[in-house]
Amino acid sequence: MDVHKTSLLAVFDAKQRLEVPLFQRQYVWNEEQQWLPLWEDISRKFTEALEGRTNAPVHFLGAMVLDQKQTPTGHVVVRQVIDGQQRLTTLQIFLAAYRDFCRKHECTDLADECEKFLFNTGLMADPDIDRFKVWPTQLDRPQFRDVVESGSRDEVIKRHPLRKKPYARKYDPRPRMIEAYLFFFEQLEEFFIGAEDEEPLAAEFPLTARLDECFQTLRNSLMVVVIDLQKDDDPQVIFETLNARGEPLLPADLLRNYIFFRANREGLNVEAAYKKYWSSFDDEFWRQEVKQGRLNRPRSDLFMQHFLASHQGQDIPIKHLYVEYRHWIEQAHPFPKVEAELAALARQGDHFRRIVDPQPGDIVYDIATFLETYDIRTSYPLLLAMMDADLPDEEWVRASNVLESYLLRRSVCNFTTKNYNKIFLALTRGLRKEGFTTEALRSALLAQTGESTAWPDDATFREAWLHKPAYVSMNSPKLVHLYKRLNRTFMSSKSEDVSFKTAPTIEHIMPQNWEENWPLQDGSPGMKMTELFSAQEGDPRAIATRKRDGVVQTIGNMTILSTGLNSAQSNAKWEKKRPELMKHSLLPINQSLADQSIWDETTILVRGESLFERALKIWPRG
């Protein structure tokens, strides 16, 4: 066999037909497991190209095994795809989407260039078949032809409109290749055109220039390994060998081997270095798997990912970790010797453990538990960099408060979290230059604009605090954290410190099921969902009911209890519920409720305003 690496487009450059044998399975790739990871790989290289990272390592998309097939004279050369047919087919679908996206946006020359990698040209004995660069299994051919021949997204949808069976609630799924094409087209739209309130990367350059730059990336930065079988090679044996199910090495395993191989070459006492710097990484703690995106990953892999991202200020997917780490070491030379590298890893490993397993009394405990509660682990590269800067405790507390204010305000306002990885990596890069100070962090966050990154000002924060349904946009642990912080502001220096043996629960003061025991302000009963559905427009009861339903979920109408009320107590009228609340809670935040003889929309708004004044002191901006 002949094994060689080549660029993605070079595979489709030759005048040949890559034919999938009829006995191979149909096209089975799907969005979650294959299309999205493939797009993440491609878009990562696109991003590097548009950011001018010319020294980034090439990325290998995988391997494919090809076998030469006897071809009659005058026919296009045919090579049988023994392994890799799903990847080859998907790459053709992606190229078709790229071509059609270019054509839609009047980048005609580039669209025509894409076409050269989808179709053979020139003399062909059987043009109807020989014109295709890839020819899938028989059952897949109609949908494949629709993808590569239609020439536009609109035409693809016209050929494959959404359909429903009679009385069905959901649409029938389109063929997989059609869904793959539409998925990639949508991703290209978002990447190059952007979304509402968010410009695309390198928006200052014309779309044509950006598309061309990314097309060159397809030529030069995305590679595949091609295994060409020779005359005496057995295709079936090779296929079975390549697809044997061995236990793959994890990125952390590869990195450990790479680091200690270099340590041995430098003459370092490997056993002593292992014991001093690395042995702690063999604890069970590091092998424990945690959720990361779509997959579970051991903590050791996550640490190495965040460690490298912290130093490079770039997003590093775990599957690229070994290649990126090795490239960084060999190109940037960040450490004078391997021992310094091992010492940094050991030191930052201890920092990472303090972040993901915070202990009461540790200076990082408050911000680490907040980030875990609010599910913002993309901040870990920034935290690792800040911890390595060895800030004084007072400075750490101030910086932590700034970070919590930024994130909590955005959460209350229900702003998106999808750009947090970019925000924190940019902060890490910026603070490495400016210095890890509270003022530098605050200035960088204040400079963010647009809903996708902004630090909400007081007016925006107040509007959301008083009127947005917080119980809908924030889960119970997030709200518990918010009310625990508010509760502290009711305590004086003489108050006893309150600790919770079990996590408190969120209690709606006016219950969610209020209609039975809580009449509207005019004394009339509230309307049930079925009544609201059929109510006439302008019905005063319907208007008042909908208004109350919204108010019930706001911050002014909720509190925390260490022991929850049962449903009968919780839904009881205010005169009966109030003493039960007092009996179940000695928290200072709840004691003021004892003086409220009436609990209605007005009272909720007044309490919301009062709590907001406290919130401004806990989570100030600027």
C-alpha positions as CSV (number, residue, x, y, z in Angstrom):
1,M,0.0,0.0,0.0
2,D,1.1,3.6,-0.6
3,V,0.3,6.0,2.3
4,H,0.6,9.8,1.7
5,K,-0.9,13.0,3.0
6,T,-2.6,15.5,0.7
7,S,-4.8,18.5,0.9
8,L,-8.6,18.1,1.0
9,L,-9.1,19.7,-2.4
10,A,-6.3,17.8,-4.0
11,V,-8.3,14.6,-3.5
12,F,-11.0,16.0,-5.8
13,D,-8.6,17.7,-8.2
14,A,-7.7,14.7,-10.4
15,K,-10.0,13.6,-13.2
16,Q,-11.3,10.5,-11.5
17,R,-14.5,9.1,-10.0
18,L,-14.3,7.9,-6.4
19,E,-16.9,5.2,-6.3
20,V,-18.5,3.8,-3.2
21,P,-19.1,0.0,-3.7
22,L,-22.7,-1.1,-3.7
23,F,-22.1,-3.3,-0.6
24,Q,-21.1,-0.3,1.5
25,R,-23.7,1.1,3.9
26,Q,-25.9,4.1,3.0
27,Y,-25.1,7.6,4.1
28,V,-25.6,7.7,7.9
29,W,-23.8,10.7,9.3
30,N,-25.8,13.2,11.4
31,E,-25.6,16.6,12.8
32,E,-24.6,16.0,16.4
33,Q,-22.0,13.3,16.0
34,Q,-20.4,14.2,12.6
35,W,-21.6,17.3,10.8
36,L,-21.1,19.7,13.7
37,P,-17.7,18.4,14.7
38,L,-16.6,18.6,11.1
39,W,-17.9,22.2,10.8
40,E,-16.1,23.1,14.0
41,D,-12.8,21.8,12.5
42,I,-13.4,23.7,9.2
43,S,-14.6,26.9,10.9
44,R,-11.6,26.8,13.3
45,K,-9.2,26.9,10.3
46,F,-11.3,29.6,8.6
47,T,-11.0,31.7,11.8
48,E,-7.3,31.3,11.9
49,A,-7.0,32.3,8.3
50,L,-9.1,35.5,8.8
51,E,-7.2,36.4,12.0
52,G,-3.9,36.0,10.1
53,R,-2.6,33.1,12.1
54,T,-0.3,31.9,9.3
55,N,1.8,29.7,11.6
56,A,-1.1,27.5,12.8
57,P,-0.6,23.8,12.3
58,V,-2.5,22.0,9.5
59,H,-5.5,19.9,10.5
60,F,-6.0,16.3,9.5
61,L,-9.6,15.4,8.8
62,G,-9.0,11.7,8.8
63,A,-7.9,8.9,6.5
64,M,-9.4,7.2,3.4
65,V,-8.5,3.9,1.7
66,L,-8.8,3.8,-2.1
67,D,-8.4,0.8,-4.4
68,Q,-7.7,1.1,-8.2
69,K,-10.5,-0.4,-10.3
70,Q,-10.1,-1.7,-13.8
71,T,-11.4,1.0,-16.1
72,P,-12.1,0.6,-19.9
73,T,-10.1,2.8,-22.2
74,G,-11.8,6.2,-22.7
75,H,-13.5,6.1,-19.4
76,V,-12.7,8.3,-16.4
77,V,-10.4,6.5,-14.0
78,V,-12.4,4.8,-11.2
79,R,-11.1,4.2,-7.7
80,Q,-13.1,2.3,-5.2
81,V,-13.6,3.8,-1.7
82,I,-12.8,1.0,0.7
83,D,-12.9,3.2,3.8
84,G,-13.8,6.8,4.4
85,Q,-16.9,7.0,2.1
86,Q,-19.0,8.9,4.7
87,R,-16.3,11.6,5.1
88,L,-15.7,11.9,1.3
89,T,-19.4,12.2,0.6
90,T,-19.9,14.8,3.4
91,L,-16.9,16.9,2.1
92,Q,-18.6,16.9,-1.4
93,I,-21.8,18.1,0.2
94,F,-19.9,20.8,2.1
95,L,-18.3,22.0,-1.2
96,A,-21.7,22.1,-2.8
97,A,-23.0,24.3,0.0
98,Y,-19.9,26.5,-0.2
99,R,-20.3,26.9,-4.0
100,D,-24.0,27.8,-3.7
101,F,-23.3,30.2,-0.9
102,C,-20.7,32.0,-3.0
103,R,-23.2,32.1,-6.0
104,K,-26.0,33.5,-3.8
105,H,-23.7,36.3,-2.8
106,E,-22.5,37.0,-6.3
107,C,-19.0,35.6,-5.8
108,T,-19.4,33.8,-9.2
109,D,-15.7,33.2,-10.0
110,L,-15.2,31.4,-6.7
111,A,-18.4,29.4,-7.2
112,D,-17.1,28.3,-10.6
113,E,-13.8,27.3,-8.9
114,C,-15.7,25.1,-6.4
115,E,-17.5,23.5,-9.3
116,K,-14.2,22.1,-10.5
117,F,-13.9,19.9,-7.4
118,L,-17.4,18.5,-7.8
119,F,-17.5,17.6,-11.5
120,N,-15.0,16.1,-14.0
121,T,-14.8,17.9,-17.3
122,G,-13.6,17.1,-20.8
123,L,-14.1,13.9,-22.8
124,M,-16.0,11.1,-21.0
125,A,-17.4,7.8,-22.2
126,D,-20.4,8.1,-19.9
127,P,-20.8,11.7,-19.0
128,D,-24.0,11.1,-16.9
129,I,-21.9,9.2,-14.4
130,D,-18.3,10.0,-15.2
131,R,-18.9,13.7,-14.5
132,F,-19.1,13.1,-10.7
133,K,-16.0,13.2,-8.6
134,V,-17.7,11.0,-6.0
135,W,-20.3,8.4,-6.8
136,P,-22.2,7.1,-3.8
137,T,-24.1,3.8,-3.3
138,Q,-27.1,3.2,-5.5
139,L,-29.8,4.2,-3.0
140,D,-28.0,7.5,-2.1
141,R,-27.5,8.7,-5.7
142,P,-30.8,10.6,-6.2
143,Q,-30.3,12.8,-3.1
144,F,-26.6,13.2,-3.9
145,R,-27.3,14.4,-7.4
146,D,-29.9,16.8,-6.0
147,V,-27.3,18.3,-3.7
148,V,-24.5,18.8,-6.2
149,E,-26.6,19.5,-9.3
150,S,-29.3,21.9,-8.0
151,G,-27.0,24.9,-7.9
152,S,-28.8,26.8,-5.1
153,R,-30.3,26.3,-1.7
154,D,-33.7,27.4,-3.0
155,E,-33.6,24.7,-5.7
156,V,-32.6,22.0,-3.1
157,I,-35.6,23.0,-0.9
158,K,-37.9,23.1,-3.9
159,R,-36.9,19.5,-4.7
160,H,-37.2,18.4,-1.1
161,P,-39.9,20.5,0.6
162,L,-41.0,19.8,4.1
163,R,-43.9,17.4,4.2
164,K,-46.3,16.0,6.9
165,K,-48.2,12.8,7.1
166,P,-52.0,13.4,7.7
167,Y,-52.6,14.3,11.3
168,A,-48.9,14.3,12.1
169,R,-47.5,17.0,14.4
170,K,-44.0,17.1,13.1
171,Y,-42.6,17.3,9.5
172,D,-41.1,14.2,8.0
173,P,-37.3,14.4,8.0
174,R,-35.6,15.1,4.7
175,P,-33.0,12.7,3.3
176,R,-29.8,12.9,5.3
177,M,-27.7,14.4,2.5
178,I,-30.3,17.1,2.0
179,E,-30.2,17.9,5.8
180,A,-26.4,17.9,5.7
181,Y,-26.4,20.4,2.8
182,L,-28.9,22.7,4.6
183,F,-26.9,22.4,7.8
184,F,-23.6,23.5,6.2
185,F,-25.3,26.3,4.3
186,E,-26.8,27.7,7.5
187,Q,-23.4,27.5,9.2
188,L,-21.8,29.4,6.3
189,E,-24.5,32.1,6.5
190,E,-23.9,32.6,10.2
191,F,-20.1,32.6,9.8
192,F,-19.7,35.0,6.9
193,I,-22.9,37.1,7.3
194,G,-23.2,37.1,11.1
195,A,-26.3,37.2,13.2
196,E,-28.5,39.9,14.7
197,D,-26.4,42.3,16.9
198,E,-23.2,40.3,16.0
199,E,-21.0,41.1,13.0
200,P,-19.1,38.3,11.3
201,L,-15.4,37.8,11.8
202,A,-13.2,40.3,9.8
203,A,-16.3,42.2,8.7
204,E,-14.2,45.1,7.7
205,F,-13.1,43.1,4.6
206,P,-15.3,42.5,1.6
207,L,-17.2,39.2,1.6
208,T,-15.5,38.1,-1.6
209,A,-12.1,38.5,0.0
210,R,-13.1,36.5,3.1
211,L,-14.6,33.7,1.0
212,D,-11.5,33.5,-1.1
213,E,-9.2,33.5,1.9
214,C,-11.2,30.6,3.5
215,F,-11.2,28.7,0.2
216,Q,-7.4,28.9,0.2
217,T,-7.6,27.3,3.6
218,L,-9.5,24.4,2.1
219,R,-6.6,24.0,-0.3
220,N,-3.8,24.3,2.1
221,S,-4.7,23.8,5.8
222,L,-7.1,20.9,5.7
223,M,-5.4,17.6,5.0
224,V,-6.3,14.0,4.7
225,V,-4.3,10.8,4.7
226,V,-4.9,8.7,1.5
227,I,-4.0,5.0,1.6
228,D,-3.7,3.7,-2.0
229,L,-3.9,-0.1,-2.2
230,Q,-1.6,-2.0,-4.4
231,K,-2.3,-5.0,-6.6
232,D,-1.6,-7.7,-3.9
233,D,-3.3,-5.8,-1.0
234,D,-6.4,-7.4,0.5
235,P,-9.0,-4.6,0.8
236,Q,-11.2,-6.5,3.3
237,V,-8.3,-7.3,5.7
238,I,-7.2,-3.6,5.6
239,F,-10.7,-2.4,6.2
240,E,-11.2,-4.7,9.2
241,T,-7.8,-3.7,10.6
242,L,-8.4,0.1,10.3
243,N,-11.8,-0.3,12.0
244,A,-10.7,-2.6,14.9
245,R,-12.0,-1.3,18.1
246,G,-8.9,-0.6,20.3
247,E,-8.9,1.7,23.3
248,P,-7.7,5.1,21.9
249,L,-5.1,7.1,23.7
250,L,-6.5,10.3,25.4
251,P,-4.9,13.7,24.6
252,A,-3.4,13.8,28.1
253,D,-1.8,10.4,27.5
254,L,-0.2,11.6,24.3
255,L,1.0,14.8,25.9
256,R,2.5,13.0,28.9
257,N,4.4,10.7,26.5
258,Y,5.6,13.7,24.4
259,I,6.7,15.7,27.4
260,F,8.7,12.9,29.1
261,F,10.2,11.8,25.8
262,R,11.7,15.3,25.5
263,A,12.7,15.3,29.2
264,N,14.7,12.1,28.6
265,R,16.4,13.6,25.6
266,E,17.4,16.6,27.7
267,G,19.0,14.3,30.2
268,L,16.5,15.0,33.0
269,N,16.1,12.3,35.7
270,V,12.7,11.1,34.4
271,E,11.7,9.1,37.5
272,A,12.5,12.0,39.8
273,A,10.7,14.5,37.5
274,Y,7.7,12.3,37.3
275,K,7.5,11.9,41.1
276,K,8.0,15.6,41.7
277,Y,5.8,17.1,39.0
278,W,3.4,14.6,37.4
279,S,2.5,11.8,39.9
280,S,-0.4,13.9,41.3
281,F,-2.0,13.7,37.9
282,D,-2.5,10.0,38.4
283,D,-4.9,10.6,41.2
284,E,-8.5,9.3,40.7
285,F,-9.6,13.0,40.7
286,W,-8.0,13.5,37.3
287,R,-9.6,10.4,35.7
288,Q,-13.1,11.4,36.7
289,E,-15.2,12.2,33.6
290,V,-17.2,15.4,33.5
291,K,-19.6,16.7,30.8
292,Q,-17.8,18.9,28.2
293,G,-20.1,19.9,25.3
294,R,-21.5,16.8,23.7
295,L,-19.1,14.4,25.4
296,N,-17.8,13.3,28.7
297,R,-14.1,13.9,29.2
298,P,-11.6,13.1,32.0
299,R,-10.5,16.2,34.1
300,S,-6.9,15.7,33.0
301,D,-7.9,16.4,29.4
302,L,-10.0,19.5,30.4
303,F,-7.1,20.8,32.4
304,M,-4.6,20.5,29.5
305,Q,-7.2,22.2,27.3
306,H,-7.7,25.2,29.6
307,F,-3.9,25.4,30.4
308,L,-3.0,25.7,26.7
309,A,-5.9,28.1,26.0
310,S,-4.8,30.2,29.0
311,H,-1.3,30.6,27.6
312,Q,-2.2,31.0,23.9
313,G,-5.4,33.0,24.3
314,Q,-7.0,30.8,21.7
315,D,-9.9,28.3,21.7
316,I,-8.4,24.8,21.7
317,P,-10.8,21.9,21.0
318,I,-9.8,18.8,22.9
319,K,-9.5,16.7,19.8
320,H,-6.8,19.1,18.5
321,L,-5.1,19.4,21.9
322,Y,-2.0,17.2,21.2
323,V,-1.2,18.8,17.8
324,E,-1.8,22.3,19.1
325,Y,0.3,21.7,22.3
326,R,3.2,20.2,20.3
327,H,3.0,23.1,17.8
328,W,3.1,25.6,20.6
329,I,6.1,24.1,22.3
330,E,8.1,23.7,19.0
331,Q,7.2,27.1,17.5
332,A,6.8,29.4,20.5
333,H,9.4,27.8,22.8
334,P,7.5,29.1,25.9
335,F,9.8,27.3,28.4
336,P,13.6,27.2,28.5
337,K,13.7,23.6,29.6
338,V,11.3,20.7,30.0
339,E,11.6,20.9,33.8
340,A,10.2,24.5,33.7
341,E,7.3,23.2,31.5
342,L,6.6,20.4,34.1
343,A,6.8,22.8,36.9
344,A,4.2,25.1,35.2
345,L,1.9,22.2,34.6
346,A,2.1,21.0,38.2
347,R,1.5,24.5,39.6
348,Q,-1.4,25.2,37.2
349,G,-2.8,21.7,37.9
350,D,-3.1,22.7,41.6
351,H,-4.8,25.9,40.5
352,F,-7.3,24.0,38.3
353,R,-8.1,21.6,41.2
354,R,-8.9,24.6,43.4
355,I,-11.2,25.9,40.7
356,V,-13.2,22.7,40.0
357,D,-13.2,21.4,43.6
358,P,-13.3,24.6,45.6
359,Q,-12.9,24.4,49.4
360,P,-14.5,26.8,51.9
361,G,-11.9,29.3,53.1
362,D,-9.9,29.3,49.9
363,I,-9.7,32.8,48.3
364,V,-11.0,31.4,45.0
365,Y,-14.0,29.7,46.7
366,D,-16.6,32.4,46.0
367,I,-15.9,33.0,42.4
368,A,-15.4,29.3,41.6
369,T,-18.7,28.2,43.1
370,F,-20.4,31.1,41.4
371,L,-19.0,30.0,38.0
372,E,-20.0,26.4,38.6
373,T,-23.5,27.5,39.6
374,Y,-23.9,29.6,36.6
375,D,-22.3,27.0,34.3
376,I,-19.6,29.3,33.0
377,R,-16.6,27.0,32.7
378,T,-15.3,28.9,29.6
379,S,-13.8,31.4,32.1
380,Y,-11.3,28.8,33.4
381,P,-8.4,29.9,31.1
382,L,-8.8,33.5,32.5
383,L,-8.9,32.2,36.1
384,L,-5.8,30.1,35.6
385,A,-3.9,33.1,34.2
386,M,-5.1,35.3,37.1
387,M,-4.1,32.6,39.7
388,D,-0.6,32.3,38.1
389,A,-0.2,36.1,38.4
390,D,-0.3,35.5,42.2
391,L,-2.6,38.5,43.0
392,P,-2.8,39.7,46.6
393,D,-6.0,38.5,48.3
394,E,-7.6,42.0,48.3
395,E,-7.0,42.4,44.6
396,W,-8.4,38.9,43.9
397,V,-11.6,39.6,45.8
398,R,-12.1,42.9,43.9
399,A,-11.4,41.2,40.5
400,S,-13.8,38.4,41.4
401,N,-16.5,40.8,42.3
402,V,-16.1,42.6,38.9
403,L,-16.4,39.3,37.1
404,E,-19.4,38.2,39.0
405,S,-21.2,41.5,38.5
406,Y,-20.6,41.3,34.7
407,L,-21.9,37.7,34.5
408,L,-24.8,38.0,37.0
409,R,-26.2,41.2,35.4
410,R,-26.1,39.4,32.0
411,S,-27.9,36.4,33.4
412,V,-30.7,38.5,35.0
413,C,-31.1,40.3,31.7
414,N,-31.2,36.9,29.9
415,F,-28.4,37.9,27.6
416,T,-26.7,35.2,25.5
417,T,-23.8,33.1,26.8
418,K,-22.6,31.8,23.4
419,N,-19.7,34.3,23.0
420,Y,-18.3,33.7,26.5
421,N,-15.4,31.6,25.3
422,K,-14.3,34.4,22.9
423,I,-14.8,37.1,25.6
424,F,-12.7,35.3,28.2
425,L,-9.9,34.4,25.8
426,A,-9.8,38.0,24.7
427,L,-9.6,39.1,28.3
428,T,-6.8,36.6,28.9
429,R,-4.8,37.9,26.0
430,G,-5.4,41.6,27.0
431,L,-4.6,41.2,30.6
432,R,-1.4,39.3,29.9
433,K,-0.3,42.5,28.1
434,E,-1.9,45.1,30.4
435,G,-1.4,43.3,33.7
436,F,-3.8,41.4,35.9
437,T,-5.4,44.2,37.8
438,T,-9.0,44.9,38.7
439,E,-9.0,48.2,36.8
440,A,-7.7,46.5,33.6
441,L,-10.4,43.8,33.9
442,R,-13.1,46.4,34.6
443,S,-12.1,48.6,31.7
444,A,-12.0,45.7,29.3
445,L,-15.5,44.6,30.4
446,L,-16.9,48.1,30.2
447,A,-15.6,48.4,26.6
448,Q,-17.8,45.5,25.5
449,T,-20.8,46.6,23.4
450,G,-23.9,44.9,22.0
451,E,-26.2,42.4,23.7
452,S,-23.8,39.5,22.9
453,T,-21.0,41.0,25.1
454,A,-22.1,44.1,26.9
455,W,-22.0,44.7,30.7
456,P,-25.6,45.8,31.3
457,D,-25.9,49.3,32.7
458,D,-28.1,50.1,35.7
459,A,-31.2,51.0,33.7
460,T,-31.1,47.8,31.7
461,F,-30.4,45.8,34.9
462,R,-33.3,47.4,36.7
463,E,-35.8,46.8,33.9
464,A,-34.9,43.1,33.8
465,W,-34.8,42.9,37.6
466,L,-38.3,44.3,38.1
467,H,-40.1,43.0,35.1
468,K,-38.5,40.0,33.4
469,P,-39.6,36.5,34.4
470,A,-36.4,35.5,36.2
471,Y,-37.7,32.1,37.2
472,V,-38.0,31.3,33.5
473,S,-34.6,32.5,32.4
474,M,-32.6,31.5,35.4
475,N,-32.7,28.0,37.0
476,S,-33.2,27.4,40.7
477,P,-29.5,27.2,41.7
478,K,-28.7,30.5,40.0
479,L,-31.6,32.2,41.8
480,V,-30.6,30.6,45.2
481,H,-27.2,32.2,44.8
482,L,-28.7,35.5,44.0
483,Y,-31.0,35.5,47.1
484,K,-28.2,34.2,49.4
485,R,-26.1,37.2,48.4
486,L,-29.1,39.5,49.0
487,N,-29.7,37.9,52.3
488,R,-26.2,38.8,53.5
489,T,-27.1,42.5,53.1
490,F,-29.8,42.3,55.7
491,M,-27.3,41.0,58.3
492,S,-25.4,43.3,60.6
493,S,-22.0,42.7,62.1
494,K,-23.8,41.3,65.2
495,S,-25.9,38.8,63.2
496,E,-25.0,35.1,63.4
497,D,-23.5,33.7,60.3
498,V,-26.1,31.5,58.5
499,S,-24.9,28.2,56.9
500,F,-27.1,25.8,55.0
501,K,-26.8,22.0,55.6
502,T,-28.9,21.5,52.5
503,A,-29.3,23.8,49.5
504,P,-32.2,26.3,50.1
505,T,-35.2,26.2,47.8
506,I,-36.9,29.0,45.8
507,E,-40.3,29.9,47.1
508,H,-42.8,32.1,45.1
509,I,-44.4,34.3,47.7
510,M,-47.5,34.8,45.6
511,P,-47.7,31.2,44.4
512,Q,-47.5,30.1,40.7
513,N,-51.0,28.5,41.2
514,W,-52.5,31.6,42.6
515,E,-56.0,31.6,41.0
516,E,-57.8,29.7,43.7
517,N,-56.9,31.6,46.8
518,W,-55.5,34.9,45.5
519,P,-58.1,37.1,43.8
520,L,-57.1,39.9,41.5
521,Q,-56.8,43.4,42.8
522,D,-60.4,44.2,42.0
523,G,-61.6,41.1,43.9
524,S,-62.5,39.0,40.9
525,P,-61.0,35.5,40.4
526,G,-58.1,35.0,38.0
527,M,-58.7,33.1,34.8
528,K,-57.4,29.6,34.1
529,M,-55.4,28.8,31.0
530,T,-58.4,27.4,29.1
531,E,-60.4,30.6,29.9
532,L,-57.5,32.8,28.7
533,F,-57.3,31.0,25.5
534,S,-60.9,31.7,24.7
535,A,-61.1,35.2,26.2
536,Q,-62.0,38.1,24.0
537,E,-59.5,40.8,23.2
538,G,-59.5,43.6,25.8
539,D,-61.2,41.4,28.5
540,P,-60.1,43.2,31.8
541,R,-59.9,39.9,33.7
542,A,-57.7,38.4,31.0
543,I,-55.4,41.4,31.0
544,A,-55.1,41.4,34.8
545,T,-54.5,37.6,34.9
546,R,-51.7,37.8,32.3
547,K,-50.1,40.7,34.1
548,R,-50.1,38.8,37.3
549,D,-48.8,35.6,35.7
550,G,-45.8,37.7,34.6
551,V,-45.3,39.4,38.0
552,V,-45.3,36.1,39.8
553,Q,-42.0,35.0,38.1
554,T,-40.1,38.3,38.9
555,I,-37.4,38.7,41.5
556,G,-39.6,40.8,43.8
557,N,-42.0,37.9,44.3
558,M,-39.5,35.2,45.3
559,T,-37.3,34.3,48.2
560,I,-35.3,31.3,49.6
561,L,-36.3,28.9,52.3
562,S,-34.0,26.4,54.0
563,T,-37.0,24.1,54.4
564,G,-39.6,24.2,51.7
565,L,-43.3,24.6,52.3
566,N,-45.7,21.9,51.2
567,S,-48.0,22.6,48.3
568,A,-51.0,23.3,50.6
569,Q,-49.1,25.9,52.6
570,S,-47.5,27.4,49.5
571,N,-50.8,27.9,47.7
572,A,-52.7,29.1,50.7
573,K,-54.1,32.7,50.9
574,W,-51.7,35.3,52.1
575,E,-53.2,35.5,55.6
576,K,-52.4,31.8,56.2
577,K,-49.2,31.6,54.2
578,R,-47.4,34.5,55.9
579,P,-47.2,32.8,59.4
580,E,-46.0,29.6,57.7
581,L,-43.2,31.5,56.0
582,M,-42.1,33.0,59.3
583,K,-42.2,29.6,61.0
584,H,-40.1,28.0,58.2
585,S,-37.4,30.7,58.0
586,L,-35.4,32.9,60.3
587,L,-33.4,34.4,57.3
588,P,-33.3,38.2,57.6
589,I,-34.4,38.6,54.0
590,N,-37.7,37.0,55.0
591,Q,-38.3,38.7,58.3
592,S,-39.6,42.0,56.6
593,L,-42.4,39.9,55.0
594,A,-44.0,39.6,58.5
595,D,-45.1,43.2,58.3
596,Q,-46.9,42.9,54.9
597,S,-50.6,42.7,55.5
598,I,-51.3,42.6,51.7
599,W,-49.3,40.9,49.0
600,D,-50.2,41.9,45.5
601,E,-48.7,43.4,42.3
602,T,-47.9,46.7,44.0
603,T,-46.2,45.1,47.0
604,I,-44.1,42.9,44.6
605,L,-42.9,45.9,42.7
606,V,-42.0,47.8,45.9
607,R,-40.0,44.8,47.2
608,G,-38.4,44.4,43.8
609,E,-37.2,48.1,43.9
610,S,-35.9,47.6,47.5
611,L,-34.0,44.5,46.6
612,F,-32.6,46.2,43.5
613,E,-31.1,49.0,45.6
614,R,-29.2,46.3,47.5
615,A,-28.3,44.5,44.2
616,L,-26.6,47.7,43.0
617,K,-24.2,47.6,46.0
618,I,-23.5,43.9,45.6
619,W,-23.0,44.0,41.8
620,P,-22.0,47.5,40.8
621,R,-21.0,48.4,37.3
622,G,-17.8,50.5,36.8
